[in-house]
Amino acid sequence: MRKTLALLSIAGLVATPLIAHAGASQAELERKIEDLSRQLEELKAQVSKQNTTINKQNEAISNYGGKVDSMDSMLEEKSEKWDLASRFQFSGDFRARGDYYKASNALPSGTSIYNAKTGQMTTAGNQENDTILTNRLRLNMDVKATENIEFKGRLAMYKAWGMESAPDNIAGGFPVFDGSTTRTPSDSALRVDRAFVNWNNIGGLPVWFSIGRRPTSDGPPAQLRMNYDERMATPLAYMDYPFDGLTLGYGYNWGNDALGAGRIRFCYGRGFENGLQTDTDPLWNSDTDFAGFNWDVFQQGSRFLNIQVFGAFNLFNYPSFNSDFVNYAAGFSPSAGGYGDRKNVGNVYHTAAVYMDKFKALNYFISGGWSRTDPNENGMFNDPFSPTPNTNAENGYSFYAGIRYDIDQLGLKVGAEYNYGSKYWISFSPGHDDLYMSKLATRGNAYELYLIYDLPTGEKLSKYANAFIRLGWQYYDYNYSGYFDWNMRPYALGSEKAQLQMLGQNPVESANQIYMTFEVTF
């Protein structure tokens, strides 16, 4: 096409002067023809040069087109990998913590008591740890397998500085077991803290099924004093117990701006697997299970109401693992301060509720719990001085309340909490985060004051990012003996010290704990 236009142009140039000079002399015409012939050759040379350039450009464009096709293929391949990688979300947190702990025991310092474990007389005394330092690392993963199937997991390492085992008397003296692993300082191993799969939108309905190692620690209202914006677990803090199980849930909307949405779940879990037994074993076919309901009645913004009801079935007086605690419990009768033979003792039923809200900068909550023992012929809350087991059902109660005031312009939060537990109160909280003794298991009064300071560390590079310091003080004031325990009768620490002395026991009567944390979420 370009060649045709060029030749037509040349023809036009040739014809125009010839017509214009038709009347000129023969000599002038010949000179004009020579000039035009020379110009025509020059134009032909230019056209040839242009054609060469055009051919090179076409070749380059053709080659580039091949490269574009190849690049498109590479981008498509990488896009598929990017899509696969985008299904995974990773986050985590690290905490360094230091604690000071001092406890005054029920018996006066210097009192002589018989230690059934050693068979010798010992002198009662108070307890103190001037510093205990811990590190905790947790790594979270959330990944979509299909549109409606997701996996969530968390690995955790929690250890004391200078230790590769649990320090003495951590977690109230109980050994590390399934309900406290990853929640009690032990060694530097990363362990599975949570691992479960959710099947959402079953049948296109607001129904889901979940199974695995459950998110059952640090439940509401713990997020306030732990400085997290969202709820961290399904059950309330009274059920602070890592376990394996399943959930079947249903979500709904109230259709009311004041109430928002709600969820109700049926939950089941295994608290203790008894293993292969013979029919002569005292725990024959007596696996310990949890079952119940957790109901988010409504949630709208900061306004939240939750009720939970569950039972713990086929409870044992102590589990079958080797530790000083178990060896002591198994080796001595109740009259000698032990628990006697290993056996099943019955069931415990539990109900609790929490209401949370926020008024301007003031966060607040109020919570309460009720526990009831249902013993079999082996009894619960048995009196070592009585020849017969206590087969009566005993009711326990707890009250729990707290506030937190946020001073955003200073990055400061100030909080206070109080809880009370009655004589027979049982809190299922071996997975607590109080280091020594769960404050929500207190049979008496527990107080806490804390400050949270959000560190000015620059722009956040992740939606998970935060860095803060938490400084707190806890005071425990016990009225009765016992801690997460349904075996022995609770003794009044003020009026029944003689009985405790005869049993060789010296429980904590009051304790002060000061802690400071440096925490980073990422």
BAZAMAR-623037 format. One line per 4 residues: number of its first residue (from 1); their letters; for each residue x, y, z of C-alpha. Coordinates in pm, 1 decimal. Example, Ala and Ser with C-alpha at 12.3 -4.5 7.8 and 13.67 -1.06 7.14 Angstrom:
BEGIN
1> as> 1230.0/-450.0/780.0 | 1367.0/-106.0/714.0 .
***
This chain:
BEGIN
1> mrkt> 0.0/0.0/0.0 | 282.1/239.0/94.2 | 467.3/153.6/-232.2 | 157.3/231.9/-441.5 .
5> lall> 113.5/570.8/-275.3 | 479.0/653.8/-335.0 | 460.9/568.1/-707.2 | 141.7/767.1/-751.1 .
9> siag> 311.7/1064.0/-590.7 | 606.8/1031.2/-824.3 | 374.9/1009.3/-1125.3 | 201.9/1324.1/-1012.1 .
13> lvat> 531.9/1505.1/-979.2 | 628.8/1396.9/-1328.0 | 299.8/1490.0/-1494.1 | 261.9/1834.4/-1339.2 .
17> plia> 574.6/1997.2/-1480.3 | 519.1/1839.9/-1820.0 | 174.4/1994.8/-1851.7 | 296.1/2328.3/-1722.4 .
21> haga> 573.9/2345.6/-1971.2 | 399.2/2202.6/-2278.2 | 471.6/2516.0/-2469.4 | 842.0/2539.6/-2382.9 .
25> sqae> 1136.5/2476.2/-2625.4 | 1270.7/2127.3/-2700.5 | 1597.0/2199.4/-2515.8 | 1421.5/2319.2/-2206.3 .
29> lerk> 1198.8/2013.4/-2210.5 | 1495.3/1779.5/-2230.1 | 1664.3/1959.1/-1937.3 | 1346.5/1936.4/-1732.9 .
33> iedl> 1314.7/1563.7/-1811.1 | 1673.5/1502.7/-1695.2 | 1607.9/1689.4/-1371.5 | 1288.4/1492.6/-1312.0 .
37> srql> 1463.9/1164.3/-1387.4 | 1732.9/1247.2/-1129.6 | 1466.2/1339.6/-872.2 | 1282.9/1013.6/-949.4 .
41> eelk> 1594.2/808.2/-877.9 | 1644.4/992.4/-549.0 | 1281.8/923.7/-455.0 | 1322.0/555.1/-543.2 .
45> aqvs> 1626.5/537.3/-316.2 | 1434.1/698.4/-31.3 | 1138.5/459.1/-81.4 | 1374.4/161.3/-76.3 .
49> kqnt> 1531.0/285.8/246.3 | 1186.6/334.1/402.7 | 1081.6/-16.9/297.1 | 1390.7/-162.8/467.5 .
53> tink> 1309.5/25.0/788.2 | 945.8/-87.3/775.1 | 1049.5/-451.6/727.5 | 1278.8/-431.7/1031.7 .
57> qnea> 998.7/-280.1/1239.1 | 757.1/-554.0/1130.2 | 1013.0/-819.3/1222.8 | 1069.1/-656.5/1563.3 .
61> isny> 694.4/-634.5/1625.1 | 658.6/-1002.1/1532.3 | 937.6/-1100.4/1770.0 | 790.7/-881.5/2047.5 .
65> ggkv> 454.5/-1046.1/1997.3 | 617.0/-1380.4/2067.2 | 778.9/-1239.3/2377.0 | 444.3/-1096.2/2490.3 .
69> dsmd> 283.7/-1437.7/2449.1 | 564.6/-1592.4/2651.5 | 535.1/-1323.5/2920.1 | 158.2/-1373.6/2937.2 .
73> smle> 218.2/-1743.2/2992.3 | 468.7/-1671.3/3269.4 | 231.6/-1423.6/3434.3 | -51.5/-1674.7/3421.8 .
77> ekse> 171.9/-1935.8/3586.7 | 286.0/-1692.8/3857.0 | -70.1/-1568.1/3907.4 | -178.8/-1923.8/3989.2 .
81> kwdl> 98.4/-1950.2/4249.1 | 8.8/-1609.5/4390.1 | -352.8/-1719.3/4420.8 | -243.8/-2031.5/4607.4 .
85> asrf> -20.7/-1829.8/4840.9 | -291.3/-1570.7/4906.3 | -505.4/-1838.4/5070.0 | -263.1/-1846.7/5364.8 .
89> qfsg> -267.5/-1582.7/5636.9 | 6.2/-1587.4/5898.4 | 25.6/-1390.4/6220.9 | 163.0/-1429.9/6569.3 .
93> dfra> 262.4/-1274.3/6897.0 | 558.7/-1270.4/7132.7 | 552.9/-1190.3/7501.8 | 830.5/-1144.3/7753.8 .
97> rgdy> 698.6/-1135.6/8109.4 | 840.3/-1085.8/8455.5 | 658.9/-1171.6/8780.7 | 711.2/-1118.3/9151.8 .
101> ykas> 506.8/-1345.1/9378.8 | 473.1/-1363.2/9755.3 | 220.7/-1584.4/9938.3 | 127.1/-1609.6/10302.8 .
105> nalp> 16.7/-1960.5/10394.8 | -271.9/-2055.1/10619.6 | -54.7/-2193.0/10901.7 | 170.1/-1951.3/11088.4 .
109> sgts> 534.6/-1961.1/10985.0 | 725.9/-2211.8/11197.7 | 430.1/-2444.1/11258.8 | 526.2/-2812.8/11257.5 .
113> iyna> 324.0/-3034.1/11023.3 | 351.0/-3396.6/10916.0 | 449.3/-3434.6/10550.5 | 280.1/-3753.4/10430.9 .
117> ktgq> 487.5/-3747.7/10116.0 | 820.8/-3771.9/10300.6 | 694.6/-3927.8/10621.5 | 868.7/-3657.8/10826.3 .
121> mtta> 777.7/-3349.9/11023.5 | 840.5/-3023.7/10840.0 | 812.7/-2659.1/10931.3 | 545.8/-2456.1/10767.0 .
125> gnqe> 651.3/-2137.3/10596.5 | 547.0/-1874.0/10345.8 | 643.2/-1865.4/9977.3 | 815.0/-1606.3/9761.3 .
129> ndti> 972.4/-1575.9/9420.4 | 1144.3/-1241.6/9376.5 | 1165.5/-1277.5/8997.4 | 1049.1/-1529.6/8744.4 .
133> ltnr> 1092.4/-1439.4/8377.0 | 914.4/-1610.9/8088.0 | 902.3/-1600.5/7708.6 | 598.0/-1698.4/7505.6 .
137> lrln> 582.8/-1727.6/7126.3 | 265.2/-1810.5/6933.0 | 234.4/-1854.3/6555.6 | -106.3/-1851.0/6384.4 .
141> mdvk> -211.0/-1984.2/6044.4 | -544.3/-1946.5/5865.6 | -593.1/-2105.7/5523.7 | -883.5/-2167.2/5287.9 .
145> aten> -905.0/-2517.1/5140.3 | -1230.1/-2459.8/4951.0 | -1483.5/-2179.5/4942.9 | -1643.2/-2307.7/5263.0 .
149> iefk> -1363.8/-2509.5/5428.7 | -1093.9/-2336.2/5630.3 | -816.8/-2454.3/5862.1 | -697.0/-2256.4/6162.3 .
153> grla> -398.3/-2345.3/6374.2 | -167.2/-2205.4/6639.6 | 170.3/-2327.8/6762.3 | 298.1/-2210.3/7099.0 .
157> myka> 622.2/-2210.9/7296.0 | 613.8/-2101.4/7660.9 | 912.8/-2134.2/7890.6 | 1079.3/-1980.6/8193.4 .
161> wgme> 1419.4/-1819.6/8156.9 | 1691.0/-2063.3/8256.5 | 1457.3/-2367.3/8259.3 | 1374.1/-2653.6/8024.4 .
165> sapd> 1099.0/-2784.9/8250.8 | 810.5/-2642.0/8449.9 | 934.4/-2439.5/8751.3 | 824.9/-2554.6/9096.7 .
169> niag> 467.3/-2482.7/9206.5 | 367.2/-2320.9/8877.3 | -9.6/-2334.5/8809.1 | -93.7/-2401.1/9172.2 .
173> gfpv> 136.3/-2701.2/9192.6 | -54.7/-2905.7/8934.2 | 158.7/-3086.8/8674.4 | 143.8/-2996.0/8306.2 .
177> fdgs> -133.4/-3202.6/8144.9 | -362.8/-3184.7/7843.5 | -570.9/-2906.0/7993.2 | -269.2/-2683.5/8061.1 .
181> ttrt> -9.4/-2770.1/7796.9 | 107.1/-2458.0/7604.6 | -50.5/-2257.2/7889.4 | 204.8/-2345.9/8157.7 .
185> psds> 575.4/-2260.1/8121.6 | 766.5/-2579.0/8043.7 | 1033.7/-2605.2/7770.4 | 1128.6/-2441.0/7439.1 .
189> alrv> 934.0/-2680.5/7214.1 | 667.7/-2551.3/6977.2 | 348.7/-2743.5/7050.6 | 8.9/-2751.9/6884.9 .
193> draf> -207.8/-2511.7/7082.1 | -495.6/-2500.7/6834.6 | -567.2/-2698.1/6515.8 | -919.3/-2721.9/6377.7 .
197> vnwn> -1117.9/-2720.4/6054.2 | -1436.7/-2518.6/5996.3 | -1698.9/-2619.7/5740.2 | -1906.5/-2304.5/5688.5 .
201> nigg> -2235.0/-2231.8/5507.9 | -2345.9/-2594.4/5511.9 | -2623.4/-2638.7/5256.4 | -2618.3/-2264.4/5194.3 .
205> lpvw> -2743.4/-2204.8/5548.0 | -2580.8/-2009.1/5835.1 | -2468.0/-2340.5/5984.3 | -2113.2/-2457.3/6047.3 .
209> fsig> -1928.7/-2761.3/6177.5 | -1585.9/-2746.2/6340.7 | -1356.2/-3021.8/6470.3 | -1005.7/-3040.5/6616.8 .
213> rrpt> -800.2/-2887.0/6896.6 | -1041.0/-2617.6/7008.4 | -997.8/-2238.7/7063.8 | -1096.3/-2264.6/7430.6 .
217> sdgp> -851.0/-2043.4/7620.3 | -855.9/-1667.8/7694.3 | -1229.5/-1637.3/7634.7 | -1432.7/-1324.6/7706.4 .
221> paql> -1389.4/-1092.3/7885.8 | -1012.4/-1169.1/7890.2 | -949.9/-959.6/7577.5 | -992.3/-639.2/7778.3 .
225> rmny> -699.4/-688.7/8016.6 | -492.7/-867.6/7751.3 | -529.9/-570.9/7512.1 | -686.1/-752.0/7218.0 .
229> derm> -953.0/-588.4/7005.2 | -1146.0/-908.0/6942.2 | -1271.5/-1207.9/7132.4 | -999.0/-1473.5/7148.9 .
233> atpl> -1193.9/-1792.0/7223.1 | -1541.6/-1946.9/7219.4 | -1615.6/-2021.0/7588.4 | -1614.2/-1771.4/7871.5 .
237> aymd> -1305.2/-1732.2/8088.1 | -1455.6/-1967.8/8348.4 | -1391.0/-2246.9/8092.7 | -1021.6/-2182.4/8026.7 .
241> ypfd> -932.8/-2536.3/7926.7 | -756.1/-2643.8/7603.7 | -915.8/-2964.1/7475.9 | -997.7/-3159.8/7161.5 .
245> gltl> -1354.7/-3168.4/7040.3 | -1615.3/-3049.5/6793.5 | -1879.4/-2780.3/6748.3 | -2202.6/-2755.3/6550.3 .
249> gygy> -2326.7/-2397.8/6525.5 | -2600.9/-2178.4/6385.4 | -2582.7/-1804.7/6321.6 | -2871.4/-1560.8/6302.0 .
253> nwgn> -2954.6/-1192.9/6278.4 | -3202.5/-1025.6/6511.3 | -3309.9/-777.0/6245.4 | -3264.8/-507.7/6508.1 .
257> dalg> -2982.6/-251.9/6511.8 | -2964.7/-262.0/6889.7 | -2909.1/-639.9/6905.6 | -2717.3/-717.9/6588.4 .
261> agri> -2639.2/-1086.2/6536.0 | -2609.9/-1399.2/6745.4 | -2479.0/-1755.0/6737.9 | -2557.8/-2073.7/6923.8 .
265> rfcy> -2325.8/-2373.6/6934.1 | -2335.9/-2728.8/7061.1 | -1989.2/-2822.3/7186.4 | -1839.4/-3159.4/7273.4 .
269> grgf> -1487.7/-3245.7/7388.1 | -1271.7/-3518.0/7538.8 | -1105.9/-3416.3/7863.4 | -934.9/-3746.3/7940.0 .
273> engl> -889.7/-4061.6/7731.4 | -883.1/-4362.0/7963.0 | -723.4/-4594.3/7708.5 | -757.8/-4971.5/7683.7 .
277> qtdt> -879.8/-5107.4/8016.9 | -984.7/-5437.1/8170.6 | -1323.7/-5480.0/8333.1 | -1153.1/-5487.6/8673.5 .
281> dplw> -1014.0/-5136.6/8639.7 | -1184.4/-4881.5/8868.6 | -1219.2/-4642.7/8570.8 | -1361.3/-4908.1/8336.9 .
285> nsdt> -1505.8/-4732.9/8030.3 | -1479.0/-4397.5/8207.3 | -1341.3/-4149.0/7955.1 | -1399.2/-3793.5/8074.7 .
289> dfag> -1604.7/-3583.0/7832.1 | -1739.2/-3228.2/7810.7 | -2068.2/-3137.8/7643.1 | -2287.7/-2830.5/7641.9 .
293> fnwd> -2402.4/-2514.2/7467.9 | -2241.9/-2174.4/7416.1 | -2479.3/-1899.5/7307.4 | -2387.9/-1552.9/7182.3 .
297> vfqq> -2733.6/-1416.7/7257.0 | -2650.5/-1093.6/7074.6 | -2353.6/-887.6/6963.6 | -2367.8/-537.4/6823.0 .
301> gsrf> -2042.0/-345.5/6826.6 | -1909.6/-354.6/7182.1 | -2242.2/-479.4/7324.0 | -2222.3/-853.4/7389.0 .
305> lniq> -2415.7/-1112.9/7590.7 | -2306.5/-1475.1/7617.4 | -2444.8/-1770.0/7813.2 | -2279.8/-2110.1/7839.0 .
309> vfga> -2400.2/-2434.9/7995.0 | -2195.9/-2755.3/8004.7 | -2134.1/-3074.5/8195.7 | -1812.0/-3263.0/8269.9 .
313> fnlf> -1890.2/-3633.9/8284.7 | -1708.3/-3926.8/8446.5 | -1461.7/-3713.3/8637.3 | -1171.2/-3885.0/8811.9 .
317> nyps> -1003.7/-3799.4/9138.2 | -670.4/-3778.4/8958.3 | -545.1/-3876.8/8610.4 | -306.2/-4157.5/8522.3 .
321> fnsd> 24.2/-3990.3/8458.2 | 347.8/-3997.0/8652.0 | 427.3/-3689.0/8855.7 | 501.4/-3597.3/9215.7 .
325> fvny> 144.3/-3475.7/9249.9 | -10.2/-3801.1/9127.1 | 231.7/-4024.1/9313.6 | 145.9/-3836.1/9631.0 .
329> aagf> -228.3/-3852.9/9563.7 | -217.5/-4224.4/9485.2 | 17.7/-4322.4/9764.6 | -181.4/-4197.4/10063.8 .
333> spsa> -533.9/-4216.8/10191.9 | -746.7/-3902.8/10235.2 | -679.0/-3912.7/10609.1 | -308.6/-3881.8/10528.1 .
337> ggyg> -358.0/-3593.3/10286.8 | -378.7/-3804.4/9971.3 | -665.7/-3897.2/9741.5 | -659.1/-4273.5/9788.0 .
341> drkn> -715.4/-4518.4/9505.3 | -773.5/-4385.2/9155.9 | -1144.0/-4392.0/9067.0 | -1435.8/-4223.3/8899.1 .
345> vgnv> -1623.5/-3981.5/9124.9 | -1917.7/-3845.6/8920.3 | -2013.9/-3539.0/8717.6 | -1998.0/-3160.5/8747.4 .
349> yhta> -2244.6/-2917.6/8586.1 | -2157.8/-2558.7/8507.5 | -2340.1/-2244.3/8395.1 | -2198.1/-1895.8/8335.8 .
353> avym> -2285.4/-1569.9/8161.7 | -2112.9/-1243.1/8072.9 | -2239.5/-905.0/7954.5 | -1992.4/-657.9/7801.9 .
357> dkfk> -2035.5/-306.8/7666.5 | -1863.3/27.6/7625.7 | -1972.7/380.1/7715.8 | -1750.6/633.6/7540.2 .
361> alny> -1399.6/548.7/7667.4 | -1517.8/319.6/7946.5 | -1527.2/-56.1/7881.0 | -1706.1/-269.3/8137.7 .
365> fisg> -1831.9/-622.1/8198.7 | -2022.0/-822.6/8457.0 | -2013.7/-1200.6/8478.2 | -2129.0/-1480.9/8704.0 .
369> gwsr> -2098.1/-1857.2/8733.7 | -2263.5/-2152.4/8905.1 | -2114.9/-2500.6/8954.7 | -2284.5/-2811.8/9094.8 .
373> tdpn> -2127.1/-3145.1/9181.7 | -2316.0/-3467.9/9113.8 | -2107.0/-3735.2/9290.9 | -2145.7/-4110.8/9267.2 .
377> engm> -2092.4/-4348.0/9559.9 | -1724.5/-4245.6/9577.3 | -1822.9/-3891.8/9669.6 | -1690.0/-3541.2/9598.6 .
381> fndp> -1561.0/-3282.3/9844.9 | -1494.2/-3569.5/10084.1 | -1398.5/-3503.2/10445.7 | -1081.5/-3699.6/10533.6 .
385> fspt> -1201.7/-3722.6/10895.0 | -1533.6/-3879.6/10793.7 | -1561.3/-4257.4/10738.4 | -1816.7/-4213.2/10457.9 .
389> pntn> -1782.9/-4026.1/10124.9 | -1977.1/-3707.5/10070.3 | -2241.4/-3800.2/9814.0 | -2432.7/-3473.8/9851.3 .
393> aeng> -2457.3/-3232.9/9557.8 | -2274.1/-2911.2/9644.1 | -2337.7/-2575.9/9476.2 | -2071.8/-2315.0/9413.5 .
397> ysfy> -2102.3/-1955.8/9292.5 | -1879.6/-1688.7/9146.0 | -1912.9/-1318.9/9065.5 | -1675.3/-1138.0/8829.9 .
401> agir> -1670.7/-771.8/8715.7 | -1427.0/-528.1/8561.5 | -1372.4/-195.1/8387.9 | -1110.9/-46.7/8155.5 .
405> ydid> -1080.2/323.5/8072.7 | -902.2/408.5/7746.9 | -705.1/733.9/7720.8 | -641.9/723.6/7346.5 .
409> qlgl> -448.8/1050.5/7324.1 | -187.6/905.3/7558.9 | -202.1/548.2/7429.9 | -287.9/444.3/7786.6 .
413> kvga> -550.4/206.2/7926.4 | -630.8/167.3/8295.3 | -822.6/-133.5/8423.2 | -954.0/-294.7/8740.2 .
417> eyny> -1114.4/-635.5/8802.9 | -1267.4/-820.2/9098.4 | -1396.7/-1173.7/9140.3 | -1539.3/-1378.1/9425.3 .
421> gsky> -1581.3/-1754.7/9463.1 | -1785.0/-1939.3/9726.0 | -1684.5/-2241.2/9938.0 | -1771.2/-2507.6/9680.3 .
425> wisf> -1697.7/-2303.7/9367.0 | -1525.3/-2490.4/9079.9 | -1378.4/-2305.0/8785.1 | -1258.9/-2512.9/8489.3 .
429> spgh> -954.9/-2292.8/8429.0 | -629.5/-2493.5/8433.7 | -535.6/-2307.8/8114.0 | -536.9/-1971.6/8294.2 .
433> ddly> -278.5/-1701.1/8224.2 | -210.1/-1600.7/8586.0 | 115.8/-1803.9/8613.5 | 72.3/-1936.9/8967.2 .
437> mskl> -295.4/-1965.6/9058.2 | -606.2/-1897.2/8851.3 | -778.3/-1596.9/9000.7 | -1114.8/-1716.9/8869.2 .
441> atrg> -1073.9/-2040.5/9068.0 | -1032.9/-1847.0/9394.6 | -1259.6/-1950.1/9681.7 | -1257.1/-1606.9/9829.9 .
445> naye> -1169.4/-1269.0/9677.3 | -929.2/-1170.2/9401.6 | -841.1/-816.4/9291.2 | -644.4/-687.0/8994.4 .
449> lyli> -527.3/-345.3/8876.2 | -341.3/-296.0/8549.6 | -203.4/-37.4/8307.8 | -154.7/-90.1/7935.3 .
453> ydlp> 65.7/144.0/7734.1 | 61.5/120.9/7355.4 | 419.3/189.3/7250.0 | 483.9/466.7/6992.5 .
457> tgek> 672.8/242.3/6750.3 | 581.9/408.6/6420.9 | 340.6/317.0/6143.8 | 182.4/-27.9/6165.1 .
461> lsky> 284.4/-245.3/5871.5 | 19.8/-510.7/5931.6 | -341.1/-522.8/6047.8 | -221.6/-758.5/6322.2 .
465> anaf> 55.4/-530.8/6443.2 | 68.0/-390.0/6794.2 | 330.7/-333.4/7060.5 | 254.0/-257.5/7422.4 .
469> irlg> 361.0/-290.2/7784.1 | 126.1/-422.2/8052.6 | 189.5/-362.5/8423.3 | -38.3/-527.5/8677.6 .
473> wqyy> -95.4/-619.2/9041.5 | -305.4/-909.4/9167.8 | -410.8/-981.0/9522.6 | -559.0/-1315.1/9629.8 .
477> dyny> -753.2/-1339.0/9955.8 | -865.3/-1699.3/10011.1 | -1149.6/-1793.8/10242.8 | -1132.9/-2168.1/10176.5 .
481> sgyf> -874.9/-2424.2/10072.9 | -880.4/-2597.4/9737.6 | -803.2/-2497.2/9382.1 | -973.3/-2641.5/9072.9 .
485> dwnm> -1048.6/-2940.9/9293.0 | -1360.9/-3146.1/9366.5 | -1193.0/-3411.1/9581.7 | -1137.3/-3275.6/9931.2 .
489> rpya> -1369.7/-3074.4/10145.0 | -1282.6/-2700.9/10140.9 | -1155.4/-2592.8/10481.8 | -1212.9/-2245.8/10622.6 .
493> lgse> -866.2/-2093.6/10639.1 | -957.8/-1878.9/10937.1 | -1122.6/-2129.1/11171.0 | -1008.3/-2476.1/11060.7 .
497> kaql> -631.0/-2445.9/11070.6 | -601.0/-2730.3/11320.8 | -756.0/-2974.6/11074.3 | -519.5/-2856.9/10800.9 .
501> qmlg> -223.5/-2906.0/11036.0 | -336.7/-3261.7/11115.1 | -360.4/-3334.0/10739.4 | -15.3/-3190.6/10682.3 .
505> qnpv> -153.2/-2923.4/10452.4 | -64.5/-2556.4/10441.5 | -260.4/-2387.1/10160.5 | -212.7/-2027.5/10050.0 .
509> esan> -426.3/-1782.7/10245.8 | -326.6/-1462.2/10066.0 | -87.6/-1369.1/9788.5 | 46.6/-1065.4/9605.3 .
513> qiym> 162.8/-1088.2/9247.6 | 315.0/-808.6/9038.3 | 375.1/-865.0/8669.6 | 506.7/-670.4/8372.4 .
517> tfev> 490.7/-776.6/8009.1 | 642.0/-657.2/7683.5 | 419.2/-780.8/7401.9 | 429.7/-759.2/7023.5 .
521> tf> 166.2/-890.2/6783.8 | 253.7/-927.5/6417.7 .
***
